[in-house]
Amino acid sequence: MQPRNMSMSGVVDLAAVKAAGEAKAKAEQARAEAARTGGTGAVSPAALVIDVDEAGFERDVLQRSAEVPVVIDFWAEWCEPCKQLGPLLERLAVEYNGRFLLAKVDVDANQMLMQQFGIQGIPAVFAVVAGQALPLFQGAAPEAQIRETLDQLIQVGEERFGLTGIVVDPDAGAPGAAPAEVPAGPYDALLEAAASALDANDFGGAIQAYKNVLVDDPGNPEAKLGLAQAELLGRVQSMDPQAVRKEAADNPGDVNAQIAAADLDLVGGHVEDAFGRLVEAVRRTAGDDRNTARLRLLELFEVIGPEDPRVTAARTALARVLF
């Protein structure tokens, strides 16, 4: 099913947002189709554990950390505690079913990475989330402690950066494996109703229609995209752009003023400005205000899509100010 065009009448120009949103929907549909056919949209359990070297670190760890937390196990063949910890981490990576990716680094063959992480002894375990490195623990820790640490890491990745992990298909890559069945779901009528509501500038009706789809099919790409856009349209429809921008300029410390201006930035096609404004709001604030700005930024990421390089860059910037 192709993504429907959203109505842009009666609001600030959304041409840039529409184009980015459609690109996001196509990417999500491509991943869903790849998962259905056993392609690269879903990975096998074996692909949750990878060997990483210096040459592939940026691709396999830094870039992947924009979609899933990456746990790094620094080890060596001569290290006896590594022989206990390594298999445990590999088992947990499969058990956690795509909530994190395990990258194994042989320190003897990758001395530069060891130095860059400031490692004094092994085994040493780090994580990279949205491009930011976090120390987890050193030595062969008990399994219960490791599980608790992983749970906290996954929660941080999901709540602060919207990282929900990667799809795992037990049959992916298996010779002769039958494609997974993906039920279509009787959603066409609801999606049509949402599109009609958008055409009539009934953003509340569109939001409810998309939510009705997501109740039964939380991963539906068209509904997720439509909901994010409908909520954005609903927020800006009654704004006075000049007044909103003046309020934001006069009150740089007012989180609500910066959030409203960021919404206008996005609908006007100024994506980097919207993201930068909210990253700065997160940096300036603390407590509830910081969390409010962070959550709105994650919502705007959803409008543009995780594959967009501007989202990846903003996630990294967000990580820097949070940690």
C-alpha positions as CSV (number, residue, x, y, z in Angstrom):
1,M,0.0,0.0,0.0
2,Q,1.4,3.4,-1.0
3,P,1.4,6.2,1.6
4,R,-1.4,8.6,1.1
5,N,-0.7,12.3,0.5
6,M,-1.5,14.4,3.5
7,S,-3.7,17.5,3.1
8,M,-1.7,20.7,3.4
9,S,-4.5,23.2,2.9
10,G,-5.1,25.8,5.5
11,V,-1.8,25.4,7.3
12,V,1.8,26.5,7.0
13,D,3.6,25.0,4.0
14,L,4.5,21.3,4.8
15,A,6.2,20.4,1.5
16,A,9.5,19.4,3.1
17,V,7.8,17.5,5.9
18,K,5.6,15.7,3.4
19,A,8.5,14.6,1.3
20,A,10.5,13.4,4.3
21,G,7.4,11.6,5.7
22,E,6.8,9.8,2.5
23,A,10.4,8.7,2.3
24,K,10.1,7.4,5.9
25,A,6.9,5.4,5.0
26,K,8.6,3.9,2.0
27,A,11.6,2.9,4.1
28,E,9.4,1.3,6.8
29,Q,7.4,-0.5,4.1
30,A,10.6,-1.8,2.5
31,R,11.7,-3.1,5.9
32,A,8.4,-4.8,6.5
33,E,8.5,-6.4,3.0
34,A,12.0,-7.5,3.5
35,A,11.0,-9.1,6.8
36,R,8.1,-10.8,5.1
37,T,10.3,-12.3,2.4
38,G,13.2,-13.2,4.8
39,G,15.3,-10.3,3.5
40,T,17.5,-7.8,5.3
41,G,14.6,-6.0,7.0
42,A,14.8,-8.7,9.7
43,V,18.0,-10.3,11.0
44,S,18.6,-13.8,12.2
45,P,19.4,-14.4,15.9
46,A,23.0,-15.1,14.8
47,A,23.3,-11.5,13.4
48,L,22.7,-10.1,16.9
49,V,26.3,-10.9,17.7
50,I,29.0,-9.4,15.5
51,D,32.8,-9.2,15.4
52,V,33.9,-5.6,15.0
53,D,37.3,-4.2,14.0
54,E,38.7,-0.6,13.7
55,A,37.9,-0.4,10.0
56,G,34.2,-1.2,10.5
57,F,33.6,0.4,13.8
58,E,31.9,3.5,12.5
59,R,29.6,1.5,10.3
60,D,28.9,-1.4,12.6
61,V,28.7,0.4,15.9
62,L,28.3,4.2,15.6
63,Q,25.8,4.1,12.7
64,R,23.9,1.2,14.1
65,S,23.6,2.9,17.5
66,A,21.1,5.3,15.9
67,E,18.6,2.5,15.7
68,V,19.6,0.1,18.5
69,P,21.8,0.2,21.6
70,V,25.1,-1.5,20.8
71,V,26.9,-3.3,23.6
72,I,30.7,-3.7,23.1
73,D,32.5,-6.6,24.6
74,F,36.3,-6.0,24.7
75,W,38.0,-9.4,25.0
76,A,41.1,-11.4,24.1
77,E,41.8,-15.0,23.5
78,W,44.2,-15.2,26.5
79,C,41.7,-13.7,29.0
80,E,40.1,-16.4,31.1
81,P,37.3,-14.2,32.5
82,C,36.5,-13.2,28.9
83,K,35.7,-16.9,28.2
84,Q,33.1,-16.8,30.9
85,L,31.6,-13.4,30.1
86,G,31.6,-13.7,26.3
87,P,29.2,-16.7,26.0
88,L,26.9,-15.2,28.6
89,L,26.6,-11.9,26.7
90,E,26.0,-13.8,23.4
91,R,23.2,-15.8,25.0
92,L,21.6,-12.6,26.4
93,A,21.8,-10.9,23.1
94,V,19.7,-13.7,21.5
95,E,17.4,-13.8,24.5
96,Y,16.7,-10.1,24.4
97,N,15.6,-10.6,20.8
98,G,16.9,-7.4,19.1
99,R,16.7,-5.0,22.0
100,F,20.4,-4.6,21.8
101,L,23.2,-5.6,19.4
102,L,26.4,-7.2,20.8
103,A,29.7,-6.1,19.2
104,K,32.8,-8.1,20.1
105,V,36.2,-6.4,19.8
106,D,39.4,-8.4,20.1
107,V,41.8,-6.0,21.8
108,D,44.9,-7.7,20.5
109,A,43.9,-6.9,17.0
110,N,42.4,-3.5,17.7
111,Q,44.7,-1.7,20.0
112,M,43.5,1.7,18.8
113,L,39.9,1.1,19.9
114,M,41.2,-0.1,23.3
115,Q,43.1,3.1,23.7
116,Q,40.2,5.3,22.5
117,F,37.9,3.8,25.1
118,G,40.6,4.2,27.8
119,I,40.4,0.5,28.8
120,Q,42.8,-0.6,31.5
121,G,41.8,-4.2,31.8
122,I,39.6,-6.8,30.2
123,P,36.9,-8.0,29.9
124,A,35.4,-4.5,29.7
125,V,31.9,-3.8,28.5
126,F,30.7,-0.5,27.0
127,A,27.6,0.6,25.2
128,V,27.1,3.1,22.4
129,V,23.6,4.8,22.3
130,A,22.9,7.4,19.6
131,G,26.6,7.8,19.0
132,Q,27.6,8.2,22.6
133,A,29.8,5.8,24.5
134,L,28.8,4.7,28.0
135,P,30.9,2.5,30.3
136,L,28.8,-0.4,31.7
137,F,31.0,-2.7,33.8
138,Q,34.5,-4.4,33.9
139,G,35.2,-8.0,34.7
140,A,33.0,-11.1,34.7
141,A,29.9,-9.6,36.5
142,P,27.1,-11.8,37.8
143,E,24.3,-12.5,35.4
144,A,21.7,-10.8,37.5
145,Q,23.8,-7.6,37.5
146,I,24.3,-7.8,33.8
147,R,20.6,-8.2,33.2
148,E,19.8,-5.2,35.4
149,T,22.4,-3.1,33.5
150,L,21.0,-4.2,30.1
151,D,17.5,-3.4,31.2
152,Q,18.5,0.1,32.2
153,L,20.4,0.6,29.0
154,I,17.4,-0.4,26.9
155,Q,15.1,1.9,28.9
156,V,17.5,4.8,28.3
157,G,17.7,4.0,24.6
158,E,13.9,3.8,24.2
159,E,12.8,6.7,26.5
160,R,15.5,9.2,25.7
161,F,16.2,8.4,22.1
162,G,13.2,6.4,20.8
163,L,15.4,3.4,20.0
164,T,13.1,0.3,19.8
165,G,15.6,-2.2,18.6
166,I,15.8,-4.3,15.5
167,V,13.4,-7.0,14.1
168,V,14.6,-10.6,14.5
169,D,13.3,-13.4,12.3
170,P,14.4,-16.9,13.4
171,D,14.1,-18.1,9.8
172,A,16.0,-15.1,8.3
173,G,18.8,-16.4,6.1
174,A,17.8,-20.1,6.5
175,P,18.0,-22.0,3.3
176,G,14.5,-22.9,2.0
177,A,12.8,-21.0,4.8
178,A,9.2,-20.1,4.0
179,P,8.4,-16.4,4.1
180,A,6.7,-15.3,7.2
181,E,3.0,-14.6,7.0
182,V,2.1,-11.0,7.5
183,P,-1.7,-10.5,7.8
184,A,-2.8,-7.4,5.9
185,G,-5.4,-6.4,8.5
186,P,-8.7,-4.7,7.7
187,Y,-7.3,-1.2,8.1
188,D,-8.1,0.3,4.7
189,A,-11.4,1.8,5.8
190,L,-9.8,3.5,8.9
191,L,-6.9,4.8,6.9
192,E,-9.3,6.2,4.3
193,A,-11.3,7.8,7.0
194,A,-8.1,9.4,8.4
195,A,-7.1,10.7,5.0
196,S,-10.6,12.2,4.5
197,A,-10.4,13.9,7.9
198,L,-7.1,15.4,6.9
199,D,-8.5,16.7,3.7
200,A,-11.2,18.4,5.7
201,N,-8.7,19.8,8.2
202,D,-10.4,17.6,10.8
203,F,-7.1,16.8,12.6
204,G,-8.8,15.5,15.7
205,G,-10.7,13.0,13.6
206,A,-7.6,12.0,11.7
207,I,-5.7,11.5,14.9
208,Q,-8.4,9.2,16.4
209,A,-8.6,7.2,13.1
210,Y,-4.9,6.5,13.1
211,K,-4.9,5.6,16.8
212,N,-7.7,3.1,16.1
213,V,-5.4,1.4,13.6
214,L,-2.4,1.4,15.9
215,V,-4.4,-0.2,18.7
216,D,-4.5,-3.4,16.7
217,D,-1.4,-2.9,14.6
218,P,1.2,-0.8,16.6
219,G,3.8,-1.1,13.9
220,N,1.6,0.0,11.0
221,P,3.9,2.4,9.1
222,E,1.2,4.4,7.4
223,A,-0.7,4.9,10.7
224,K,2.4,5.9,12.6
225,L,3.4,8.4,10.0
226,G,-0.1,9.8,9.6
227,L,-0.5,10.1,13.4
228,A,2.7,12.0,13.8
229,Q,1.8,14.4,10.9
230,A,-1.8,14.9,12.0
231,E,-0.7,15.7,15.6
232,L,1.8,18.3,14.2
233,L,-0.8,19.8,11.9
234,G,-3.3,20.0,14.7
235,R,-0.8,21.8,16.9
236,V,0.1,24.5,14.4
237,Q,-3.3,25.2,12.8
238,S,-4.3,27.9,15.2
239,M,-0.9,29.4,15.8
240,D,0.0,33.0,14.9
241,P,3.5,32.4,13.5
242,Q,4.7,35.9,14.1
243,A,3.6,35.9,17.7
244,V,5.0,32.4,18.4
245,R,8.4,33.4,17.0
246,K,8.5,36.6,18.9
247,E,7.7,34.8,22.1
248,A,10.5,32.3,21.5
249,A,13.0,35.0,20.7
250,D,12.1,37.1,23.8
251,N,12.0,34.1,26.1
252,P,14.8,31.6,25.2
253,G,14.4,29.9,28.6
254,D,10.7,29.2,28.1
255,V,10.4,25.6,27.1
256,N,6.8,25.8,25.8
257,A,7.7,28.8,23.6
258,Q,10.6,26.9,22.1
259,I,8.5,23.9,21.5
260,A,5.9,25.9,19.7
261,A,8.5,27.6,17.5
262,A,10.1,24.2,16.8
263,D,6.8,23.0,15.5
264,L,6.6,26.0,13.2
265,D,10.2,25.4,12.1
266,L,9.4,21.9,11.1
267,V,6.2,22.6,9.2
268,G,8.1,25.4,7.3
269,G,10.7,22.9,6.2
270,H,13.4,24.1,8.5
271,V,14.2,20.7,10.0
272,E,17.7,21.4,11.3
273,D,16.4,24.6,13.0
274,A,13.6,22.7,14.7
275,F,15.9,20.0,16.0
276,G,18.6,22.4,17.0
277,R,16.1,24.6,18.9
278,L,14.9,21.6,21.0
279,V,18.4,20.2,21.6
280,E,19.3,23.6,22.9
281,A,16.2,23.7,25.1
282,V,17.2,20.3,26.5
283,R,20.7,21.6,27.2
284,R,19.4,24.7,29.0
285,T,16.8,23.1,31.2
286,A,16.5,20.3,33.9
287,G,13.7,18.2,35.4
288,D,10.3,18.3,33.9
289,D,11.1,21.1,31.4
290,R,14.0,19.1,30.0
291,N,11.9,16.0,29.7
292,T,9.1,17.9,28.0
293,A,11.5,19.3,25.4
294,R,13.1,15.9,24.9
295,L,9.8,14.1,24.3
296,R,8.7,16.7,21.7
297,L,12.0,16.3,19.9
298,L,11.4,12.5,19.7
299,E,7.9,13.2,18.3
300,L,9.5,15.4,15.6
301,F,12.0,12.6,14.8
302,E,8.9,10.4,14.1
303,V,7.6,12.9,11.6
304,I,10.9,13.0,9.6
305,G,11.9,9.3,10.0
306,P,14.9,7.5,11.6
307,E,16.7,7.0,8.3
308,D,17.0,10.8,7.6
309,P,20.6,11.9,8.3
310,R,19.3,15.0,10.0
311,V,17.6,12.8,12.6
312,T,20.8,10.8,13.1
313,A,22.8,14.0,13.7
314,A,20.2,15.3,16.1
315,R,20.1,12.1,18.1
316,T,23.9,12.4,18.5
317,A,23.5,16.0,19.6
318,L,20.8,15.1,22.0
319,A,23.0,12.4,23.5
320,R,25.8,14.8,24.1
321,V,23.7,17.2,26.1
322,L,22.0,14.5,28.1
323,F,25.1,12.6,29.1
